[in-house]
Amino acid sequence: MNIALVGLMGAGKSSVGRAVARRLKMRFADTDEMIEMAQCATIAQIFESQGEEAFRQMEKLAIRSAASEENAVISTGGGALLLAENLQALRENSVLFYLKARPEVLAERIKNNLERPLLTGMGKTAKITRLLKHREEKYLQADFVIDANGPIESTSAIILHKLKSKAALVAVIAEEDIGALLRKINAAKKRGAEIAELRLDFMKSPTPENVKKAVSKCRKAGLKCIITCREKREGGKWKIANKMELLKKALEDGADFIDLEFSLGKIADFPKSKVIVSYHNLRKTPPLGILIRLMEKMSKAGKIVKIVCKTPNFEDQKALMRLLETAKKRQIRLIAFGVGRGSKRSRIVASLTGSRFVYGHLGFSVAEGQPSFSELKGVFDGWKG
């Protein structure tokens, strides 16, 4: 997973990017520098000799190349998001930060720089104000907005702090037989999991004895455990006739949480402090207003609310991030992320936005686009610096 910095000229993208890359031991890529090296000319010279349209095509290729890398910090040009293709390329495998600074701050930083082709003529502050008015809507499509009015060290520190996820990393274990499931619990502990989610719906005929063995194994391994028996309509594999009996047994045996669908309407039969009340919409993401009302209702039924939706586009992913921000303001413990294409990125951004847990499979994906536990842990460990 990459880190991409966007914003106007003078925001400090290159300097901040280098500082962040150095701290996290990541590769640094500056798309303007990539273009200059490829063309053996400065950006100003390219604008003068070939024009802005030709430059934007070069920029598109440079962004596509940088975005295809792994574990890189990418500094983009001020006009990079003018082309929708560039934003899409960056979103494929990057978390985007908009470095936002006031026009007068930007003007002061670049006052002695004569290599800015779009700032010739009228006063720099006025020109920057006009550019910002035209472009800020594009910049605000980034995942996070960072105050870049201060020194480079301050801006870098804000980004580094933001990258330290506070979400608990959950290893999802789904096996058909109890022996394989118990072995995976050991593997989860060795790989650094904090919590194991045990998917009983992947066992054809789970028994109370299976549940007892699994919960006991987690306790001995020092892992918290979530017992889940998902309904087929919400992503489960098999219909388990004795589901409620198994969930009650899990709590009796010492499971930390059970995951129970809100749609079942039987949550009152279980202690609220032990319930992750969940909603999975594998077809679409409902409007934000509906999600907020749903979250509030669900929060009355369980200690933790989990909302997972199909997110085929960025607008849907953004809705879930706004839901997380709302949950934080209302002091609701929420897990939220998207499934489908871009699910890995969605889970990572969600964890940085406030999602309580982030899930990765230990063996094979149990949801569309679900990343592996190792993939997620590799990203978060790398960003700890």
VEXTOR-103894 format. One record per residue (C-alpha): chain; x, y, z. Coordinates in nm, 2 decimals, padded with zeros to 4 digits, m for minus. Each point is the difference from the previous one (the first is absolute). Example, Ala and Ser with C-alpha at 12.3 -4.5 7.8 and 13.67 -1.06 7.14 Angstrom:
 c      X      Y      Z
 A  01.23 m00.45  00.78
 A  00.14  00.34 m00.07
//
This chain:
 c      X      Y      Z
 A  00.00  00.00  00.00
 A  00.13  00.34 m00.10
 A m00.04  00.35  00.15
 A m00.09  00.28 m00.25
 A  00.03  00.37  00.07
 A m00.21  00.25 m00.20
 A m00.05  00.38  00.02
 A  00.11  00.32 m00.15
 A  00.36  00.11 m00.08
 A  00.17  00.11  00.32
 A m00.20 m00.23  00.23
 A  00.32 m00.19  00.07
 A m00.09 m00.33 m00.17
 A  00.36 m00.08 m00.11
 A  00.16  00.10  00.33
 A m00.26 m00.16  00.22
 A  00.00 m00.31 m00.23
 A  00.37 m00.05  00.04
 A m00.02  00.04  00.38
 A m00.28 m00.25  00.03
 A  00.17 m00.25 m00.24
 A  00.33  00.04  00.19
 A m00.17 m00.06  00.34
 A m00.20 m00.31 m00.12
 A  00.28 m00.13 m00.22
 A m00.22  00.01 m00.31
 A  00.10  00.09 m00.36
 A m00.07  00.36 m00.10
 A m00.13  00.10 m00.34
 A m00.05  00.36 m00.12
 A m00.20 m00.01 m00.32
 A  00.13  00.35 m00.11
 A  00.36 m00.13  00.04
 A m00.09 m00.32 m00.19
 A m00.12  00.21 m00.29
 A  00.30  00.23  00.00
 A  00.24 m00.29  00.00
 A m00.19 m00.17 m00.28
 A m00.01  00.32 m00.21
 A  00.34  00.14  00.10
 A m00.17  00.33  00.05
 A m00.16  00.20  00.28
 A m00.38  00.02  00.04
 A  00.02  00.37 m00.11
 A  00.19 m00.10 m00.31
 A m00.26 m00.27 m00.09
 A m00.29  00.24  00.05
 A  00.18  00.25 m00.23
 A  00.11 m00.23 m00.27
 A m00.29 m00.26 m00.01
 A m00.29  00.16  00.19
 A m00.20 m00.09  00.30
 A m00.21 m00.28 m00.17
 A  00.32 m00.19 m00.10
 A  00.12  00.04  00.36
 A m00.32 m00.14  00.14
 A  00.04 m00.31 m00.21
 A  00.35 m00.05  00.12
 A m00.13  00.05  00.36
 A m00.26 m00.26 m00.06
 A  00.26 m00.26 m00.09
 A  00.22  00.10  00.29
 A m00.28 m00.04  00.25
 A m00.10 m00.33 m00.15
 A  00.35 m00.12  00.04
 A  00.05  00.12  00.35
 A m00.35 m00.13  00.11
 A  00.08 m00.35 m00.12
 A  00.29 m00.02  00.25
 A m00.03 m00.14  00.35
 A  00.10  00.16  00.32
 A  00.07  00.34 m00.14
 A m00.07  00.36  00.10
 A m00.11  00.19 m00.31
 A  00.02  00.38 m00.04
 A m00.22  00.12 m00.28
 A m00.01  00.33 m00.20
 A m00.25  00.27  00.09
 A m00.22 m00.08 m00.30
 A  00.02 m00.38  00.03
 A m00.36 m00.04  00.09
 A m00.13  00.20 m00.30
 A m00.02 m00.33 m00.18
 A m00.24 m00.25  00.14
 A  00.22 m00.29 m00.11
 A  00.27  00.12  00.23
 A m00.22  00.00  00.31
 A m00.12 m00.35 m00.10
 A  00.35 m00.13 m00.04
 A  00.10  00.14  00.34
 A m00.30 m00.15  00.17
 A  00.08 m00.35 m00.12
 A  00.28 m00.05  00.26
 A  00.05  00.33  00.19
 A m00.13  00.19  00.30
 A m00.03  00.36 m00.11
 A  00.09  00.31  00.21
 A m00.09  00.35 m00.11
 A  00.25  00.25  00.14
 A m00.21  00.31  00.04
 A  00.16  00.34  00.06
 A m00.12  00.36 m00.03
 A  00.07  00.18 m00.32
 A  00.23  00.26  00.17
 A  00.20 m00.28  00.16
 A  00.04 m00.17 m00.34
 A  00.10  00.33 m00.17
 A  00.26  00.07  00.27
 A  00.16 m00.34 m00.04
 A  00.04  00.02 m00.38
 A  00.07  00.38 m00.03
 A  00.36 m00.06 m00.12
 A m00.08 m00.30 m00.22
 A  00.00  00.10 m00.37
 A m00.07 m00.36 m00.13
 A m00.38  00.03  00.05
 A m00.16  00.02 m00.35
 A m00.35  00.07  00.12
 A  00.10  00.29  00.23
 A  00.13  00.25 m00.26
 A m00.16  00.34 m00.04
 A m00.24  00.11  00.28
 A  00.10 m00.01  00.37
 A  00.07 m00.34  00.14
 A m00.25  00.01  00.28
 A m00.29  00.10 m00.23
 A  00.10 m00.27 m00.25
 A  00.02 m00.27  00.27
 A m00.34  00.11  00.14
 A m00.15 m00.05 m00.35
 A  00.17 m00.34 m00.04
 A m00.12 m00.11  00.34
 A m00.35  00.10 m00.08
 A  00.01 m00.20 m00.32
 A  00.18 m00.31  00.14
 A m00.10 m00.04  00.37
 A m00.30 m00.21 m00.08
 A  00.24 m00.25 m00.16
 A  00.24  00.01  00.29
 A m00.29 m00.07  00.25
 A m00.05 m00.34 m00.16
 A  00.31 m00.11  00.19
 A m00.06 m00.23  00.30
 A  00.14  00.25  00.26
 A  00.06  00.38  00.01
 A  00.32  00.10  00.18
 A  00.07  00.35  00.13
 A  00.32  00.10 m00.19
 A  00.03  00.36  00.11
 A  00.28 m00.08  00.25
 A  00.36 m00.12 m00.05
 A  00.08 m00.32 m00.19
 A  00.07 m00.18  00.33
 A m00.34  00.08  00.13
 A m00.18 m00.12 m00.31
 A  00.20 m00.32 m00.02
 A m00.07 m00.07  00.37
 A m00.38  00.04 m00.06
 A  00.01 m00.25 m00.29
 A  00.22 m00.25  00.20
 A m00.24  00.02  00.29
 A m00.30 m00.05 m00.23
 A  00.16 m00.32 m00.14
 A  00.02 m00.17  00.34
 A m00.32 m00.20 m00.01
 A m00.17 m00.06  00.34
 A m00.22 m00.28 m00.14
 A  00.03 m00.35  00.13
 A  00.12 m00.24 m00.26
 A m00.23 m00.30 m00.03
 A  00.11 m00.33 m00.17
 A m00.30 m00.16 m00.16
 A  00.00 m00.38  00.02
 A m00.24 m00.21 m00.21
 A  00.05 m00.37 m00.02
 A m00.23 m00.30 m00.06
 A  00.14 m00.22  00.28
 A  00.09  00.08  00.36
 A  00.36 m00.14 m00.03
 A  00.09  00.25 m00.27
 A m00.17  00.28  00.19
 A  00.20 m00.07  00.31
 A  00.32  00.00 m00.19
 A m00.08  00.33 m00.16
 A m00.05  00.15  00.35
 A  00.36 m00.08  00.08
 A  00.11  00.15 m00.34
 A m00.20  00.32  00.08
 A  00.19  00.04  00.33
 A  00.34 m00.05 m00.16
 A m00.08  00.25 m00.27
 A m00.08  00.27  00.25
 A m00.38  00.01  00.01
 A m00.18  00.16  00.29
 A m00.34 m00.15 m00.07
 A m00.12 m00.31 m00.19
 A m00.34 m00.01 m00.17
 A m00.11 m00.36 m00.02
 A m00.25 m00.05 m00.28
 A m00.23 m00.29  00.10
 A m00.21  00.04 m00.31
 A  00.29 m00.15 m00.20
 A m00.03 m00.33  00.20
 A m00.28 m00.22 m00.14
 A m00.11 m00.13  00.34
 A  00.16  00.19  00.28
 A m00.07 m00.14  00.35
 A  00.00  00.15  00.35
 A  00.31 m00.21  00.06
 A  00.17  00.16 m00.30
 A m00.08  00.35  00.14
 A  00.14 m00.09  00.34
 A  00.33 m00.13 m00.15
 A  00.04  00.31 m00.21
 A m00.07  00.25  00.27
 A  00.23 m00.19  00.24
 A  00.28  00.00 m00.27
 A m00.03  00.37 m00.04
 A  00.02  00.06  00.38
 A  00.31 m00.22  00.03
 A  00.16  00.18 m00.29
 A m00.07  00.34  00.16
 A m00.23  00.11 m00.28
 A m00.34  00.17  00.04
 A m00.26 m00.17 m00.22
 A m00.31  00.09 m00.19
 A m00.24 m00.28 m00.08
 A m00.19  00.06 m00.32
 A m00.26 m00.21 m00.17
 A m00.10  00.22 m00.30
 A m00.34 m00.02 m00.17
 A  00.03 m00.10 m00.36
 A m00.18  00.31 m00.12
 A  00.28  00.21  00.17
 A  00.29 m00.20 m00.13
 A m00.01 m00.33  00.20
 A  00.08 m00.33 m00.17
 A m00.22 m00.26  00.16
 A m00.34  00.04  00.18
 A  00.06 m00.12  00.36
 A m00.32 m00.12  00.16
 A  00.13  00.02  00.36
 A  00.16  00.34 m00.04
 A m00.15  00.16  00.31
 A  00.09 m00.30  00.22
 A  00.36  00.02 m00.13
 A  00.03  00.37  00.07
 A m00.13 m00.03  00.35
 A  00.24 m00.29  00.06
 A  00.29  00.22 m00.12
 A m00.08  00.26  00.26
 A m00.03 m00.26  00.27
 A  00.34 m00.13 m00.09
 A  00.16  00.34  00.02
 A m00.01  00.15 m00.35
 A  00.07  00.37  00.00
 A m00.26  00.09 m00.26
 A m00.26 m00.15 m00.22
 A m00.09  00.16 m00.34
 A m00.38  00.01 m00.04
 A m00.20  00.14 m00.29
 A m00.22  00.30  00.08
 A m00.26 m00.14 m00.24
 A m00.07 m00.31  00.22
 A m00.16  00.21  00.27
 A  00.11 m00.25  00.27
 A  00.29  00.21  00.15
 A m00.18  00.06  00.32
 A  00.05 m00.37  00.09
 A  00.37  00.08  00.04
 A  00.20  00.23  00.24
 A  00.05  00.33 m00.18
 A  00.36  00.03  00.11
 A  00.09 m00.32 m00.19
 A m00.18  00.08 m00.33
 A  00.15  00.14 m00.32
 A m00.33  00.08 m00.18
 A  00.06 m00.01 m00.37
 A m00.15  00.10 m00.33
 A  00.13 m00.12 m00.33
 A m00.13  00.14 m00.33
 A  00.18 m00.19 m00.28
 A m00.19  00.18 m00.28
 A  00.05  00.37  00.06
 A  00.07  00.28  00.25
 A m00.32  00.17  00.13
 A  00.00  00.38  00.02
 A  00.19  00.15  00.30
 A m00.31  00.12  00.17
 A m00.15 m00.35  00.01
 A  00.33 m00.15  00.12
 A  00.02  00.25  00.29
 A m00.36 m00.08  00.11
 A  00.08 m00.37 m00.03
 A  00.32  00.04  00.20
 A m00.19  00.18  00.28
 A m00.26 m00.28  00.03
 A  00.27 m00.27 m00.01
 A  00.20  00.18  00.28
 A m00.29 m00.06  00.24
 A  00.03 m00.38 m00.06
 A  00.37 m00.07  00.02
 A  00.33  00.13  00.15
 A  00.15  00.02 m00.35
 A m00.17  00.08 m00.33
 A  00.13 m00.15 m00.32
 A m00.12  00.14 m00.34
 A  00.14 m00.15 m00.32
 A m00.12  00.10 m00.35
 A  00.08 m00.06 m00.36
 A  00.20  00.30 m00.11
 A  00.04 m00.01 m00.38
 A  00.11  00.37 m00.01
 A  00.19  00.26  00.20
 A m00.32  00.18  00.10
 A m00.12 m00.31  00.18
 A  00.33 m00.04  00.17
 A m00.01  00.36  00.11
 A m00.35 m00.04  00.14
 A  00.13 m00.27  00.23
 A  00.29  00.22  00.11
 A m00.25  00.28  00.08
 A m00.20 m00.26  00.20
 A  00.31 m00.08  00.20
 A  00.06  00.37  00.07
 A m00.37  00.04  00.11
 A  00.04 m00.31  00.23
 A  00.31  00.16  00.17
 A m00.19  00.32  00.07
 A m00.30 m00.19  00.14
 A  00.23 m00.24  00.20
 A m00.12 m00.31 m00.18
 A  00.24 m00.29 m00.03
 A m00.01 m00.07 m00.37
 A  00.17 m00.24 m00.24
 A m00.06  00.10 m00.37
 A  00.16 m00.07 m00.33
 A m00.08 m00.09 m00.36
 A  00.01 m00.33 m00.18
 A  00.06 m00.06 m00.37
 A  00.27  00.15 m00.21
 A  00.23  00.22  00.21
 A m00.10 m00.18  00.32
 A  00.36  00.00  00.12
 A  00.03  00.38 m00.04
 A m00.34  00.05  00.15
 A  00.09 m00.20  00.32
 A  00.33  00.19  00.04
 A m00.16  00.34 m00.04
 A m00.28 m00.10  00.23
 A  00.25 m00.11  00.27
 A  00.17  00.35 m00.03
 A m00.34  00.17  00.03
 A m00.11 m00.18  00.32
 A m00.13 m00.35 m00.08
 A  00.04 m00.21  00.31
 A  00.11 m00.32 m00.17
 A  00.16 m00.08 m00.34
 A m00.04 m00.36 m00.14
 A  00.24 m00.20 m00.21
 A m00.04 m00.37 m00.09
 A  00.23 m00.27  00.11
 A m00.01 m00.25 m00.29
 A m00.26  00.11 m00.25
 A m00.23  00.30 m00.05
 A m00.35 m00.04  00.16
 A m00.13  00.33 m00.16
 A  00.05  00.16 m00.34
 A  00.33  00.18 m00.01
 A  00.10 m00.09  00.36
 A  00.38  00.04  00.04
 A  00.21 m00.25  00.19
 A  00.10  00.06  00.36
 A  00.36  00.01 m00.10
 A m00.06  00.27 m00.26
 A m00.17  00.23  00.26
 A  00.25 m00.07  00.27
 A  00.29  00.08 m00.24
 A m00.15  00.34 m00.08
 A m00.07  00.10  00.36
 A  00.33 m00.13  00.13
 A  00.18  00.20 m00.28
 A m00.18  00.32  00.09
 A  00.09 m00.02  00.37
 A  00.34  00.13 m00.10
//
